[in-house]
Amino acid sequence: MPILDSEKRKLFQEQGFILLENAIDSQLLKGLQRDFNGWVKDSINHSKPYGKMLDGRPRFDLDSGHRQERPALRRVASPTEISSICLSVVCSSYATQAVVELIGPDVRFHHSKFNSKMPGSETVVKWHQDFTFDPCSNDDSITIIVFVDNVTETNGVIMLSPGSHKGPLYSLWQDTVFTGALNEDIASEMEKTAVPCVGKAGDVCLMHSRVAHASKLNQTNQPRTLFIYNLIAADAIPLVPNAVPSKHAGMLVSGKEPGRIRTTSFDIEMPEVPKDASFFNQQAQAK
Ligand SMILES: O=C(O)CCC(=O)C(=O)O
């Protein structure tokens, strides 16, 4: 029996995103929370980004102001490499099955990360489209946003621009600097019609990777943690080095090797792989 009814499929085609309630079962959700809380505990022993991803950059990224009494772990890169729960979510959750219904049957993993905004964290995310960070030969690419905590309008919610997946792919450059952010005029247009991506822990937002989005400051004393992964059609060939490299990149989560390359026509500037742990420092360069 399909997970998505025709209404949900239509909504995804029209606005570029849908919310799936309770798409992560309680055992997997508890596992995600347990693993993330363990990493937060460990982060107390560090004062700068630490650990190692496949390309040598730090796996664990800390927000400014991180300290023992107020840990601010903001990113864990490629957690499928260190958490069997994350790998299970990617390989066998309802969320993944729903993605297969949208862009399958042959679907592969591209990358994953945890993004967190602990109480008091200073992180905001500027407007951008994921696809211009991770362009592939075709744009059957979906970002899966798993709510590990309840997400409200005030604890650092992601704002989504409905229909923007059908529009242009915007530049992430300002002059000669790769800022990973849309220019301010375009961003303020997006703000006017943006929709908050709120839900309960265990809910999932499926977002077409061309959808423009941003996220707000956490103004509460509640954490906002997301497990985010990206799945692509198996005939979408990545065009640039993976900014969040993983030994699981390219793994089929459904179907078989298509032995084909399919293309969508577009023209974009090359993105830059961050030199540091994550794209937050690139975005900090935007004026
Ligand atoms: O964690 C967030 O608030 C936004 C994350 C995001 O947009 C991204 O990682 O591309």
PDBQT file of the ligand as one rigid body, heavy atoms in Angstrom, charges set to zero:
ROOT
HETATM    1  O1  LIG A 301      19.210  23.468  10.185  1.00  0.00    +0.000 OA
HETATM    2  C1  LIG A 301      18.619  24.390   9.640  1.00  0.00    +0.000 C 
HETATM    3  O2  LIG A 301      17.988  25.221  10.295  1.00  0.00    +0.000 OA
HETATM    4  C2  LIG A 301      18.613  24.567   8.153  1.00  0.00    +0.000 C 
HETATM    5  C3  LIG A 301      19.426  23.549   7.472  1.00  0.00    +0.000 C 
HETATM    6  C4  LIG A 301      19.608  23.788   6.023  1.00  0.00    +0.000 C 
HETATM    7  O3  LIG A 301      18.940  24.554   5.403  1.00  0.00    +0.000 OA
HETATM    8  C5  LIG A 301      20.657  23.040   5.351  1.00  0.00    +0.000 C 
HETATM    9  O4  LIG A 301      21.479  22.379   6.016  1.00  0.00    +0.000 OA
HETATM   10  O5  LIG A 301      20.683  23.103   4.091  1.00  0.00    +0.000 OA
ENDROOT
TORSDOF 0
